Amino acid sequence: MKPHIEEHFTASDTVRDIVIGMSDGLTVPFALAAGLTGAISQTRLIVTAGFAEIAAGSIAMGLGGYLAARGDAEHYANELSREETEVVEKPEAEAQEVWDVFKSYGLSPEECTTVVESLRRRPKDWVTFMMRFELGLEQPDADRAWKSALTIAGAYIVGGIIPLSAYLFLSNAQSALKLSVIVTLIALALFGGIKGKVTGVPVFRGALQTTFIGGLAAAAAFGIARLIS
C-alpha cells in the first residue's frame, strides 16, 4: 500500500523574508535605473543613484522587517500575560471559551466537558491552547527580529544588484538598459517561478505575474522620466 504523503506549504519565516526582500530588490532598483536612463545618459550617475537606493532600500526594508517581528513578539507576550491572568481570575469564562472551541468542531457536550476538565488540571497547557486556538497565535522565535532584518536586507541587496549589473559593464546607458531589461526580466521570471513552486502557485503563473509587475514598474518609470525630460 502506497503511504499517504501530504504536501502543504510549510515555508519558514526565512523563506518569506527572502521573497519580500528579493521581490522589492529586483523591482525598485530596476525601475529607478530605467527611469534615470530615460532622463540622463551617464551610466556613472545611474550606478551611483542605483547603489544609493539599494543601500537606503535595504536598510528601510530590513528595519521594517525588524519592527514587524518585534511587534509580533510584543503582541504575543501581551496576550500570553493576559491569558495567564484570565485563567486564574476568570476560570469559568475561560473554560466556557474552550468548551465553545471544541463544540464548533462537532464534539458532543460530554466530550467537550471531558477535554475542558483535563485542561483545567494543566494550567500551562490550558494557556497554550487558548493562545493557539482562541487567538491563533504561535510563540515567535526570540531571535526572529534580527534574523528577519538581515534576511530581508540581504535579499534586497542581491536583487538590486542584478538590474544594475549591466550599467557596470556597459558605458552606453541605452545599451545598458537593454541588457538590464533582458537580465532582470529573466531573473524576475526565475524568481517568480521559484516563489510559485514554494508557495504552491503554478510555476508559470508565478513567473508571469512577477515578470509583469517588474516590467510594468520599469516601463512606467522610464516613460515618466522621458516625458519630464
C-alpha positions in Angstrom: 0.0 0.0 0.0 1.4 3.4 -1.0 1.9 5.6 2.0 -0.1 8.8 2.1 2.1 11.9 1.9 0.5 15.3 2.4 2.0 18.2 0.6 1.3 21.6 2.2 3.0 24.9 2.1 5.3 25.0 5.1 7.8 27.6 4.1 9.6 29.1 7.0 9.7 32.7 8.0 13.1 32.9 6.4 11.7 31.9 3.0 9.0 34.6 3.4 11.6 37.2 4.2 13.7 36.3 1.2 10.6 36.6 -1.0 9.8 40.0 0.4 13.3 41.3 0.1 14.0 39.8 -3.4 10.7 41.0 -4.9 11.4 44.6 -4.0 15.1 44.4 -4.7 14.5 43.2 -8.2 11.7 45.7 -8.9 12.6 49.0 -7.3 16.2 49.5 -8.5 15.2 48.2 -11.9 12.5 50.8 -12.2 14.9 53.5 -10.9 17.6 52.6 -13.4 15.1 52.6 -16.2 13.7 55.9 -15.2 17.1 57.6 -14.9 18.1 56.2 -18.3 15.1 57.9 -19.8 16.3 61.2 -18.4 20.1 61.1 -18.5 22.8 59.2 -20.4 25.6 59.0 -17.8 25.9 55.4 -16.6 28.1 56.6 -13.7 25.3 58.7 -12.2 22.8 55.9 -12.8 25.0 53.4 -11.0 25.7 55.8 -8.1 21.9 56.5 -7.7 21.1 52.9 -8.0 23.5 51.8 -5.3 22.4 54.6 -3.1 18.8 53.4 -3.5 19.9 49.8 -2.7 21.6 51.0 0.5 18.6 53.0 1.6 16.1 50.4 0.4 17.8 47.5 2.2 18.0 49.5 5.4 14.4 50.6 5.2 13.2 47.1 4.3 15.3 45.5 7.0 14.1 47.9 9.6 10.6 47.3 8.6 11.1 43.5 9.0 12.7 44.1 12.4 9.9 46.2 13.7 7.2 43.9 12.3 8.9 40.9 14.1 9.3 42.8 17.3 5.7 43.9 17.1 4.6 40.2 16.7 6.8 39.2 19.7 5.4 42.0 21.9 1.8 41.3 20.9 2.3 37.6 21.7 3.9 38.5 25.1 1.0 40.8 26.0 -1.7 38.3 25.0 0.1 35.5 26.9 0.2 37.6 30.0 -3.5 38.4 29.7 -4.4 34.7 29.1 -2.3 33.6 32.2 -4.2 36.2 34.3 -7.6 35.3 33.0 -7.1 31.5 33.6 -6.5 32.4 37.3 -9.0 35.2 37.7 -11.8 34.1 35.3 -11.5 30.3 35.1 -15.2 29.7 34.4 -15.3 32.1 31.5 -12.1 30.7 30.0 -13.4 27.1 30.4 -16.6 28.1 28.5 -14.4 29.5 25.7 -12.5 26.2 25.5 -15.9 24.4 25.5 -17.1 26.6 22.7 -14.0 25.9 20.6 -14.5 22.1 20.8 -18.2 22.4 20.3 -17.5 24.2 17.0 -15.6 21.1 15.9 -18.7 18.9 16.4 -17.7 17.3 19.7 -20.6 16.3 22.0 -21.2 18.2 25.2 -19.8 15.2 27.2 -16.6 15.1 25.1 -16.2 18.9 25.4 -16.6 18.7 29.2 -14.0 15.9 29.5 -11.4 17.9 27.5 -12.1 21.1 29.4 -11.7 19.4 32.7 -8.4 17.9 31.6 -7.1 21.2 30.5 -8.1 22.9 33.8 -5.8 20.5 35.6 -2.9 21.6 33.4 -2.9 25.5 33.5 0.2 25.8 31.3 -1.3 23.7 28.6 -4.6 25.5 29.0 -2.9 28.8 28.3 -1.1 27.4 25.3 -4.3 26.0 24.0 -6.0 29.4 24.3 -3.2 31.2 22.6 -3.2 28.8 19.7 -6.9 28.0 19.1 -8.7 31.1 20.5 -6.3 33.8 19.4 -4.5 31.9 16.6 -1.0 32.9 17.9 2.2 30.9 17.8 5.2 31.7 20.0 7.7 33.6 17.8 11.4 32.9 17.7 13.3 35.0 20.2 15.8 36.0 17.6 13.2 36.4 14.8 13.6 40.2 14.7 17.3 40.4 13.8 17.1 37.3 11.5 14.2 39.0 9.6 16.0 42.3 9.3 19.2 40.8 8.0 17.5 38.3 5.6 15.2 40.9 4.0 18.0 43.4 3.7 20.4 40.9 2.2 17.8 39.6 -0.3 17.1 43.2 -1.3 20.7 43.9 -2.0 21.1 40.7 -4.0 18.0 41.5 -6.0 19.0 45.1 -6.5 22.5 44.4 -7.9 21.0 42.3 -10.8 19.4 45.2 -12.8 22.4 47.5 -12.1 25.0 44.9 -13.2 24.5 45.9 -16.9 25.4 49.5 -16.1 28.7 48.4 -14.5 29.9 46.7 -17.7 28.5 49.0 -20.4 29.2 52.7 -20.8 26.3 53.5 -23.1 23.2 53.9 -21.0 20.7 52.8 -23.7 22.7 49.7 -24.3 23.0 49.0 -20.6 19.2 49.5 -20.3 18.5 46.9 -23.0 20.8 44.4 -21.3 19.4 45.2 -17.9 15.8 44.6 -19.2 16.8 41.2 -20.5 18.8 40.2 -17.4 16.2 41.5 -15.0 13.1 40.0 -16.7 14.9 36.6 -16.8 15.7 37.0 -13.1 12.1 38.0 -12.3 10.7 35.1 -14.2 13.0 32.6 -12.5 12.3 34.2 -9.1 8.6 34.2 -9.7 8.7 30.6 -10.8 10.6 29.5 -7.7 8.4 31.6 -5.5 5.3 29.9 -7.1 6.9 26.5 -6.6 7.5 27.2 -2.9 4.1 28.7 -2.2 2.1 26.2 -4.2 1.1 28.6 -7.0 1.5 27.3 -10.6 5.1 28.0 -11.6 4.2 29.6 -14.9 1.6 31.9 -13.3 4.0 32.9 -10.6 6.7 33.7 -13.2 4.3 35.6 -15.4 2.9 37.7 -12.5 6.3 38.7 -11.1 7.7 39.5 -14.5 4.7 41.6 -15.5 4.8 43.6 -12.3 8.5 44.3 -12.5 8.4 45.1 -16.2 5.4 47.4 -15.8 7.1 49.3 -13.0 10.2 49.9 -15.0 8.3 50.9 -18.1 6.2 53.4 -16.1 9.4 54.9 -14.6 11.1 55.1 -17.9 8.1 56.7 -19.6 7.6 59.3 -16.9 11.3 60.3 -16.8 11.4 60.5 -20.6 8.2 62.7 -20.6 9.5 65.0 -18.0 13.0 65.4 -19.5 
